[in-house]
Amino acid sequence: MAKVTVRYWAAAKAAAGVAEEPYDAGTLADALSAVRAKHPGELTRVLQRCSFLIDGDPVGTRGHETVRLTEGGTVEVLPPFAGG
């Protein structure tokens, strides 16, 4: 398990009610599972439309269970942006 910071942007930030929070997770799938458990309402729905950056690199179409997280790393949660 790695200690990571999950940062929320735009609609994800509004749904989470915080800009960022720490999690212990080995993969992106683990981190998102923990996020869903902590925020079972609107954020769970927003996550379905999000893209993710891990330490600045896009996840793209890779399976979330295959994306390893590193100690002190960052997961950026990016909902679709209007006009972007």
Secondary structure by P-SEA (a helix, b strand, c coil): ccbbbbbbcaaaaaaacccccccccccaaaaaaaaaaacccaaaaaaaabbbbcccccccccccccccccccbbbbbbcccccc
